[in-house]
Amino acid sequence: MERYDVTIIAEKHSVARAFAQALSSSSSYKVLSLNNIPVYEFKYKNLRCASVGVSGHLMNFDFPREYNNWRAVDPRKLFFIQPIQVIRKESKKFIKVIGELSKKSKTILLALDSDVEGESIAFEVMKVAKKYNPLIEFRRACFSTVTGEELRKAFEEPKMPNEKLANKAFARMIADLTIGAAFTRALTLMVENEEKILPKGKFLSYGPCQTPVLFLVVKRAIERERFKREKYYTLEVQISINERILKARIKDEKIKSRERAKELYLSVSKAKTGKIVKAEYKDAFQLPPEPLNTVELERRVSRFLNIRPKEALDVAEDLYREGLISYPRTETTIYPSSLDLRKVISMFLSRKDLSLYIKTVLEKNKIKPTRGKEDDKAHPPIYPLKNVEKEAVKKKFGEKGWKLYDFIVRHFLATISEPAILELQRIEISIANISFMLEGKRIVDDGYLRVYYYERPAERPLPYVLEGDSVEVIKANLLEKETKPPPYLSESELLRLMKKYGIGTDATMQDHIQTNIERRYFKVIKKRCIPTPLGKALATSLYEVVPEVVIPEVRGKMERELTKIAEGISNPEDVVVSIKEEFLEYFDKLMEKKNIISRKLVSALKEVYKGNGRGNYQTRGIR
């Protein structure tokens, strides 16, 4: 292995390979194996280079070993202990490779993902490299796609690593570890002290993001339970207009009195004809979507494609690393002025199902995309980079990979398209001096719906009539109904609420949902989030005693404080101390009522483990 002018450290193997392909001439790079990890050697403009990929974080934060005995250490003490960075077991092989390459390199180009997490991983790499070569220099490569053009630009125009951004991530990790560990240990031990019901190695987990997400799910479930169904009555008539049989509903749809409903029914059932008193046919615009960011990708893919948010982001990252789409972890909903929209659109002229539509778009003098309000100043919205045949995508990424890729293509095309025009139709009919309504809808101009069929509304066109026209009454029906409770939260709604309250980041929101599912605190059935008895007991018990640890507003406030670190307004140590002090107060409130909470949790656990000798919850050795 020779010496290098520049060694590129990427976050994934595929990105390291993409750098080698982009920077070497005619793919003339060599692949070496160092500690069973591929290292790419190549030359770029007389510079000797190497590139290698790691696999996410090299280090975690943990407490010193003497504080990891759950039974011997009071969980409250954790608020006063400074966590330390420890090497992840699965990262040891990467650290050895970074060390070897550092000894033989002048400069390391940190090509980790251009976000908060990527910046913190970059500083972990720097920490390792400095141990092996204290004189080594560091530069930061920033890119949103793995196209050759952008990777070459990232190489030639490097920036300096952003310590403030990394410190935000590290501060969050320290705060979350402290809070999560203290509350998790406390909840688990108070239950065990109440009754030995948890199977060996099982524990009850709390997380400062995880548990507010659970609370949102439980809150909706409780609203459903407390909902009082009420009977009401309504009238429906079958009428004939221009030889079409239609059903019209009474204008005041809910009639509480059965006697009043019967009285109206008798009047209408005697009538043979009615008169149209109002006929409205109004055009309305259905606007195309804004450019796609991470949360909206997850929400829409859950709604339209029935792909879970975590899986959607995992597949999107695979598509990104293969160079099919731009970086999928972004908060931005505004295309940069530097993006050549015509060039991206033109790539898809060869797609038979899109070519005619694309030709009409390209004929316009000016292409004006939709525009959102968010811009993270790091990455553009998600958009396609290549036109790839369906079978090729399916072969490499499966059916879901194709569906997601095709969705991103169509969403991009929708954002540069015209609105759809709908005709909203409303007819009011008087029968026995009682008003009945018909409502319909017709698509006048497909607009963006020609490529974005996911939002195509169901058409229910009504006949065209004039005020004063007569209609034939065929039959009247008196219907008894009940009011319906709100539905359980969908994953799409849950992501919207997490975004609203600031729970997690665009890159981690789906992980917090998944953690609750893995802990068996709630399930996702037919796209709806349904809490388990244990999840419900945990969220409600905590809310009754110390609501601050579950309500989403507290986590949102915490995220705002962490953001001040990245902005250079606050010192990371001060922010962490402030967060710890706040949650220590909540911890003390919890422990004051531990007997009440433990009894409620034991009762829920008995239901969970009833007739089941095996545990359903997260396992960890409690030492």
C-alpha positions in Angstrom: 0.0 0.0 0.0 1.5 3.3 -1.1 1.4 6.7 0.5 -1.5 9.0 -0.4 -2.0 12.7 -0.8 -5.7 12.4 -0.1 -7.7 9.7 1.6 -11.5 9.9 1.3 -13.6 8.5 4.1 -17.2 8.0 3.1 -20.2 6.9 5.2 -20.9 3.9 3.0 -18.9 1.5 0.8 -20.9 2.4 -2.3 -20.1 6.1 -1.9 -16.4 5.4 -1.6 -16.6 3.4 -4.8 -18.6 6.3 -6.5 -15.7 8.7 -5.6 -13.2 6.3 -7.1 -15.2 6.0 -10.3 -15.8 9.7 -10.6 -12.2 10.8 -9.9 -10.2 8.1 -11.7 -9.8 8.2 -15.5 -11.7 5.4 -17.3 -12.4 3.7 -14.0 -8.7 2.9 -13.7 -8.8 2.3 -10.0 -7.4 -0.6 -8.0 -9.3 -2.4 -5.2 -7.3 -3.5 -2.2 -8.5 -5.4 0.8 -7.5 -4.0 4.2 -8.8 -5.8 7.2 -11.4 -7.4 4.8 -12.7 -3.9 3.9 -12.3 -2.7 0.3 -10.0 0.3 -0.3 -10.0 2.0 -3.7 -6.7 3.4 -5.0 -6.5 5.9 -7.9 -4.9 9.0 -9.2 -6.7 12.3 -9.8 -4.7 15.2 -11.4 -1.4 13.8 -10.2 -2.7 13.3 -6.6 -2.4 9.8 -5.2 -5.8 9.0 -3.6 -7.6 6.3 -1.7 -11.2 6.0 -0.7 -12.9 3.8 1.9 -16.4 3.5 3.4 -17.3 3.1 7.0 -20.7 2.1 8.3 -22.3 4.9 10.3 -21.2 6.0 13.8 -17.8 4.7 14.9 -18.6 5.5 18.6 -21.4 5.7 21.0 -21.7 7.5 24.4 -22.0 5.3 27.5 -21.4 5.6 31.2 -18.2 4.4 32.7 -18.3 0.6 33.4 -18.8 1.0 37.2 -22.2 2.8 36.5 -23.6 0.0 34.3 -24.8 -2.1 37.2 -28.5 -1.4 37.3 -29.1 -2.7 40.8 -26.0 -1.3 42.4 -26.3 2.3 41.1 -29.2 4.6 41.9 -30.5 5.8 38.5 -30.6 9.4 39.9 -26.8 9.4 40.0 -26.7 9.2 36.2 -27.7 12.8 36.0 -24.3 13.7 37.6 -22.1 11.4 35.6 -20.3 12.5 32.4 -20.8 9.9 29.7 -17.7 8.8 27.7 -17.3 8.0 24.0 -16.8 4.3 23.5 -16.0 2.4 20.3 -18.8 0.4 18.9 -18.0 -3.3 18.7 -18.9 -3.5 15.0 -16.7 -0.5 14.2 -13.4 -1.9 15.4 -12.4 -3.1 11.9 -13.1 0.3 10.4 -11.1 2.1 13.0 -8.1 -0.2 12.3 -8.4 0.7 8.6 -8.7 4.4 9.3 -5.6 4.2 11.5 -3.5 2.5 8.8 -4.6 4.9 6.1 -4.0 7.9 8.4 -0.4 6.9 8.9 0.1 6.9 5.1 -1.9 10.1 4.2 -1.3 13.8 4.2 -5.0 14.8 4.1 -8.3 13.1 4.9 -11.3 14.3 3.0 -14.3 13.7 5.2 -17.0 12.6 2.7 -19.6 11.6 5.3 -23.3 12.5 4.7 -23.8 16.3 4.7 -26.1 16.5 7.8 -25.8 16.8 11.5 -25.2 13.0 12.0 -22.7 13.0 9.2 -20.8 15.9 10.7 -20.6 14.1 14.1 -19.3 10.9 12.4 -16.7 13.1 10.6 -15.4 14.3 14.0 -15.3 10.6 15.2 -13.1 9.8 12.2 -10.9 12.8 13.0 -10.5 11.7 16.6 -9.3 8.2 15.4 -7.0 9.6 12.7 -5.2 12.0 15.0 -4.2 9.2 17.3 -2.3 7.6 14.4 -1.1 10.8 12.7 -1.2 14.0 14.8 -0.1 16.1 11.8 -2.7 14.9 9.4 -5.0 17.6 7.9 -8.8 17.4 7.4 -11.2 18.8 4.8 -14.9 18.3 4.4 -16.6 17.2 1.2 -20.2 18.4 0.8 -22.5 16.8 -1.8 -26.2 15.9 -2.3 -25.8 13.5 -5.2 -23.3 10.9 -6.1 -23.1 12.0 -9.7 -19.5 12.3 -11.1 -19.9 16.1 -11.6 -20.9 16.8 -8.0 -18.4 14.4 -6.5 -15.6 16.0 -8.5 -16.8 19.5 -7.3 -16.9 18.3 -3.7 -13.3 17.0 -4.0 -12.0 20.2 -5.6 -13.9 22.6 -3.4 -13.7 21.2 0.1 -14.8 23.0 3.2 -13.7 22.9 6.8 -15.4 20.5 9.2 -18.2 22.2 11.2 -17.6 21.6 14.9 -20.8 23.4 16.0 -22.9 21.1 13.9 -21.1 18.0 15.3 -21.5 19.3 18.9 -25.2 19.6 18.4 -25.3 15.9 17.6 -23.0 14.9 20.5 -25.0 17.1 23.0 -28.2 15.4 21.9 -26.6 11.9 22.2 -25.4 12.7 25.8 -28.7 14.2 26.9 -30.8 11.4 25.4 -28.5 8.7 26.9 -28.7 10.3 30.4 -32.5 10.8 30.4 -33.3 7.5 28.7 -31.0 5.4 30.9 -32.2 7.1 34.2 -35.9 6.7 33.4 -35.6 3.3 31.9 -33.7 1.9 34.9 -36.1 3.6 37.4 -39.2 2.3 35.7 -37.8 -1.2 35.4 -36.6 -1.4 39.0 -39.8 0.1 40.5 -41.8 -2.6 38.7 -39.4 -5.4 39.8 -39.6 -4.2 43.4 -43.4 -4.2 43.3 -43.7 -7.7 41.9 -41.4 -10.1 40.0 -43.4 -10.1 36.8 -40.8 -9.2 34.2 -39.1 -12.2 32.7 -35.4 -12.4 33.2 -33.5 -9.8 31.1 -36.7 -7.8 30.2 -37.0 -4.1 30.9 -39.4 -1.1 30.4 -37.8 1.5 28.2 -38.2 5.3 28.1 -36.8 7.6 25.5 -37.1 11.4 25.3 -38.3 11.1 21.7 -39.7 7.6 21.8 -42.1 8.2 24.6 -43.7 11.5 23.4 -44.4 9.6 20.1 -46.1 6.9 22.1 -48.1 9.5 24.0 -49.5 11.0 20.7 -50.6 7.5 19.7 -52.2 6.8 23.1 -53.8 10.2 23.3 -55.8 9.5 20.1 -56.7 6.0 21.3 -58.1 7.5 24.6 -60.1 10.0 22.6 -61.6 7.1 20.8 -62.4 5.3 24.0 -64.0 8.3 25.6 -66.0 9.2 22.5 -69.7 8.9 23.3 -71.6 7.6 20.4 -74.9 9.4 19.7 -77.8 8.2 17.7 -79.1 10.5 15.0 -81.5 10.2 12.1 -81.2 11.3 8.5 -83.3 11.3 5.4 -82.3 10.1 1.9 -84.3 10.2 -1.3 -83.9 8.5 -4.6 -84.7 10.9 -7.4 -84.6 10.8 -11.2 -82.9 13.6 -13.2 -82.5 13.2 -16.9 -83.2 9.5 -16.6 -80.4 9.1 -14.0 -81.2 7.7 -10.6 -79.4 9.6 -7.8 -79.4 9.7 -4.0 -79.8 13.1 -2.3 -79.4 13.7 1.4 -81.3 16.1 3.6 -79.5 19.4 4.0 -79.5 19.3 7.8 -78.0 15.8 7.8 -78.2 15.0 11.6 -81.7 15.0 13.1 -81.5 14.2 16.8 -85.3 13.7 17.5 -86.8 10.5 16.1 -90.2 12.1 16.2 -89.0 15.0 14.1 -87.3 12.6 11.6 -90.5 10.6 11.2 -92.5 13.7 10.6 -90.1 14.9 7.9 -90.1 11.4 6.4 -93.9 11.2 6.1 -94.0 14.6 4.3 -91.3 13.6 1.8 -92.6 10.1 1.2 -95.9 11.5 0.0 -94.2 13.8 -2.5 -94.0 12.8 -6.2 -91.8 15.6 -7.4 -89.4 18.2 -6.2 -87.9 21.4 -7.6 -84.3 22.5 -8.1 -83.8 25.7 -6.2 -80.0 26.0 -6.7 -77.5 24.6 -9.2 -73.9 25.5 -8.9 -71.0 24.4 -11.1 -67.7 26.1 -10.1 -64.2 25.5 -11.2 -61.5 25.0 -8.6 -57.8 24.4 -8.7 -56.2 21.3 -7.2 -52.6 22.4 -6.7 -49.6 20.2 -7.4 -47.4 19.2 -4.5 -44.3 21.1 -3.2 -40.9 19.6 -3.8 -40.2 16.6 -1.7 -38.4 16.5 1.6 -37.8 13.5 3.9 -40.9 13.7 6.1 -43.2 14.3 3.2 -41.6 11.4 1.3 -42.3 9.1 4.3 -45.9 10.4 4.7 -46.8 10.2 1.1 -45.2 6.8 0.5 -47.1 5.4 3.6 -50.4 6.8 2.2 -50.0 6.1 -1.5 -47.7 3.0 -1.6 -48.4 1.4 1.8 -44.6 1.3 2.5 -43.6 1.9 6.1 -41.6 5.1 6.8 -38.5 3.4 8.0 -38.4 1.0 5.1 -39.1 3.8 2.7 -36.1 5.8 3.9 -33.9 2.7 3.8 -34.8 2.0 0.2 -34.4 5.7 -0.7 -30.9 5.6 0.7 -30.1 2.6 -1.5 -31.4 4.4 -4.5 -29.2 7.5 -3.5 -26.1 5.4 -3.1 -26.7 3.9 -6.6 -27.0 7.4 -8.0 -30.7 7.2 -9.0 -31.9 10.0 -6.7 -30.5 12.9 -4.7 -29.8 12.7 -1.0 -33.0 11.6 0.7 -32.4 13.1 4.2 -33.4 16.8 3.6 -35.8 19.3 5.1 -35.7 21.5 1.9 -38.8 22.1 -0.2 -37.3 24.7 -2.6 -35.4 23.8 -5.7 -32.0 25.7 -5.9 -31.7 28.1 -8.8 -28.6 26.1 -9.9 -30.7 23.0 -10.7 -31.3 22.6 -14.4 -34.9 21.6 -14.4 -35.1 21.2 -18.2 -32.2 18.8 -18.1 -33.7 16.6 -15.4 -37.1 16.6 -17.2 -35.5 15.7 -20.5 -33.9 12.6 -19.1 -37.4 10.9 -19.1 -38.3 11.6 -22.7 -37.6 8.0 -23.5 -40.1 6.6 -21.1 -43.1 5.7 -23.2 -45.6 6.3 -20.4 -44.3 9.8 -19.8 -42.9 11.0 -23.1 -46.0 12.8 -24.5 -46.6 14.6 -21.2 -42.9 15.7 -20.9 -42.9 17.0 -24.5 -45.8 19.4 -23.6 -43.9 20.6 -20.5 -40.7 21.2 -22.4 -42.6 23.3 -25.0 -43.3 25.9 -22.4 -41.2 29.1 -22.5 -40.7 29.0 -18.8 -40.8 26.2 -16.3 -42.0 27.4 -12.9 -41.8 24.8 -10.2 -43.9 24.8 -7.0 -42.1 26.1 -3.9 -42.3 25.3 -0.2 -41.0 27.4 2.7 -38.3 25.1 4.2 -34.6 25.3 3.3 -32.0 23.5 5.4 -29.2 25.2 3.4 -27.5 21.8 3.1 -29.4 19.7 0.5 -32.0 20.3 -2.2 -35.4 18.5 -2.3 -35.4 14.9 -3.3 -35.4 14.5 -7.1 -34.4 11.9 -9.7 -30.9 11.8 -11.2 -31.2 9.1 -13.8 -33.8 7.5 -16.0 -33.6 3.7 -15.3 -35.7 1.0 -16.8 -38.3 -0.6 -14.6 -36.8 -4.1 -14.8 -33.3 -2.9 -14.0 -34.6 -1.1 -10.8 -36.7 -4.1 -9.8 -33.8 -6.5 -10.3 -31.6 -4.6 -7.9 -34.1 -3.1 -5.4 -37.2 -5.2 -5.7 -40.8 -4.1 -6.4 -40.8 -1.6 -3.6 -37.6 -0.1 -4.9 -39.3 0.5 -8.3 -42.4 1.9 -6.7 -40.5 4.3 -4.6 -38.2 5.4 -7.5 -41.2 5.8 -9.8 -43.0 7.9 -7.1 -40.0 10.2 -6.8 -39.9 10.7 -10.6 -43.6 11.4 -10.8 -43.5 13.7 -7.8 -40.7 15.7 -9.4 -42.7 16.0 -12.6 -45.8 17.0 -10.7 -43.9 19.9 -9.1 -43.2 21.5 -12.5 -46.7 20.9 -13.8 -49.9 22.9 -14.0 -52.7 22.6 -11.4 -55.6 20.2 -12.1 -58.9 22.0 -12.7 -62.0 20.4 -11.0 -65.6 21.3 -11.4 -67.3 21.2 -8.0 -71.0 20.6 -8.5 -73.8 21.3 -6.0 -77.5 20.9 -6.5 -80.2 21.8 -3.9 -83.6 20.4 -4.3 -86.8 21.3 -2.4 -89.1 18.3 -1.7 -92.2 19.1 0.4 -90.5 22.3 1.4 -87.5 20.3 2.8 -84.1 20.9 1.3 -82.0 18.0 -0.1 -78.5 18.2 -1.5 -76.5 16.5 -4.3 -72.7 17.0 -4.5 -70.5 16.0 -7.4 -67.1 16.4 -8.9 -65.7 16.3 -12.4 -62.1 16.7 -13.6 -62.0 19.4 -16.3 -58.3 19.5 -16.9 -56.0 16.7 -15.5 -53.0 19.1 -15.2 -50.4 17.4 -12.9 -52.7 14.4 -12.4 -51.6 13.1 -15.8 -48.4 12.0 -14.1 -49.3 12.0 -10.4 -52.2 9.7 -10.3 -51.9 9.2 -6.6 -54.0 12.3 -5.9 -56.6 11.8 -8.6 -60.0 12.3 -6.9 -62.9 10.0 -7.5 -65.2 11.6 -10.1 -68.9 11.8 -9.2 -70.3 13.9 -12.1 -73.9 15.3 -11.7 -76.2 16.1 -14.6 -76.5 19.7 -15.7 -79.8 21.2 -14.6 -81.3 24.7 -14.2 -83.0 26.3 -11.2 -86.7 25.7 -11.4 -86.4 22.3 -13.1 -88.6 19.5 -11.7 -87.3 16.1 -10.5 -89.2 12.9 -9.9 -89.1 11.5 -6.4 -88.9 7.7 -6.5 -88.4 6.7 -2.9 -87.6 8.2 0.6 -85.6 6.4 3.3 -85.4 7.1 7.0 -82.0 6.1 8.3 -80.8 5.6 11.9 -77.0 6.2 12.3 -74.4 6.8 15.0 -71.6 9.4 15.3 -68.2 7.8 14.8 -65.1 8.2 17.0 -61.9 9.6 15.5 -59.7 6.9 13.9 -56.5 5.7 15.4 -53.5 7.8 14.2 -52.1 6.8 10.9 -48.3 6.8 10.4 -48.7 9.6 8.0 -50.6 11.7 10.6 -48.1 10.7 13.3 -45.2 12.0 11.2 -47.0 15.2 10.6 -47.5 15.7 14.3 -43.8 14.8 15.0 -42.8 17.5 12.5 -45.2 20.0 14.1 -43.8 19.5 17.6 -40.2 19.0 16.6 -39.8 15.4 17.9 -36.7 14.0 16.2 -35.2 15.1 12.9 -36.1 14.4 9.4 -33.6 11.6 9.5 -34.7 10.0 12.8 -38.5 10.4 13.0 -39.2 7.0 11.5 -36.7 5.4 13.9 -38.7 6.6 16.9 -41.8 5.0 15.5 -40.0 1.8 14.8 -38.5 1.8 18.4 -42.0 1.9 19.9 -43.1 -1.0 17.6 -40.0 -3.1 18.6 -40.7 -2.4 22.3 -44.3 -3.6 21.6 -45.7 -0.3 22.9 -47.9 0.0 19.8 -48.6 -1.8 16.6 -49.3 -0.7 13.1 -52.3 -2.4 11.6 -53.7 -1.3 8.3 -51.6 1.9 8.4 -53.0 2.7 11.9 -51.0 3.0 15.1 -52.8 1.1 17.9 -51.3 1.1 21.4 -50.8 -2.1 23.4 -52.0 -2.4 27.0 -48.5 -1.8 28.2 -47.9 1.1 25.9 -51.1 2.7 27.1 -50.3 2.0 30.8 -46.8 3.5 30.5 -47.9 6.7 28.7 -51.0 7.3 30.9 -49.2 6.6 34.2 -46.3 9.0 33.3 -48.8 11.6 32.1 -50.7 11.5 35.4 -47.6 11.9 37.6 -45.1 13.9 35.5 -46.7 15.0 32.2 -43.6 16.9 31.1 -41.8 13.6 30.2 -44.5 12.6 27.7 -46.0 15.7 26.2 -44.4 16.6 22.8 -43.9 20.3 23.5 -41.1 19.5 26.0 -39.1 17.6 23.4 -39.7 20.4 20.9 -38.3 22.9 23.3 -35.2 20.7 23.9 -34.6 20.5 20.1 -34.8 24.3 19.8 -32.1 24.6 22.5 -29.9 22.0 20.7 -30.2 24.0 17.5 -28.7 27.0 19.2 -25.5 25.0 19.5 -25.3 24.6 15.7 -26.0 28.3 15.3 -23.2 29.2 17.7 -25.6 30.9 20.1 -25.1 28.4 23.0 -22.3 26.4 24.5 -22.9 22.6 24.2 -21.9 21.9 27.8 -24.3 24.6 29.1 -27.2 23.2 27.0 -26.6 19.6 28.3 -26.4 20.8 31.9 -29.7 22.8 31.5 -31.5 19.8 29.9 -30.2 17.4 32.7 -31.3 19.8 35.4 -34.8 20.1 33.9 -35.3 16.3 33.6 -33.8 15.7 37.0 -36.8 17.7 38.4 -39.1 15.4 36.4 -37.3 12.3 37.6 -37.7 13.3 41.3 -41.5 13.9 40.7 -41.6 10.4 39.2 -39.9 8.8 42.1 -42.2 10.5 44.6 -45.2 8.6 43.0 -43.3 5.4 42.2 -45.7 3.2 44.2 -48.7 4.5 42.2 -47.0 4.0 38.8 -45.5 0.6 39.6 -48.9 -0.8 40.5 -50.4 0.4 37.2 -47.5 -1.0 35.2 -47.7 -4.3 37.0 -51.4 -4.6 36.2 -50.7 -3.9 32.5 -47.8 -6.4 32.5 -50.0 -9.1 33.9 -52.3 -8.6 31.0 -49.4 -8.7 28.6 -47.9 -11.9 30.0 -51.2 -13.6 30.8 -51.0 -17.2 29.6 -47.7 -16.5 28.0 -44.5 -17.6 29.7 -42.4 -15.7 27.2 -41.8 -12.0 27.3 -42.7 -9.7 24.4 -40.6 -6.8 25.3 -37.0 -5.6 24.8 -34.3 -7.7 26.3 -31.1 -6.5 28.0 -29.0 -8.0 30.7 -29.9 -6.2 34.0 -26.8 -6.5 36.0 
